[in-house]
Amino acid sequence: MDAVYLLLPLAVILGSIELGFLIWSIRDDQFDDLEGPAHRILFEDDQELVPTGKQGDEERTEIPGDKDH
């Protein structure tokens, strides 16, 4: 019975914190576009990330502590 005196207020406090975070996220428009990220993953827009041109020794960077060159 002593555990109820500890666990019940703890559950109420944690529940109110979670409710506060839910209200905060709703007011910050976190749930406006639920389907956009799911559809965005289907498009191949990573072509800009692929480097174009020749990569050679001119783009090589020095590695600290590398004594080979």
Buried (B, 14 or more C-beta within 10 A) or exposed (E): EEEEEEEEEEEEEEEEEEEEEEEEEEEEEEEEEEEEEEEEEEEEEEEEEEEEEEEEEEEEEEEEEEEEE
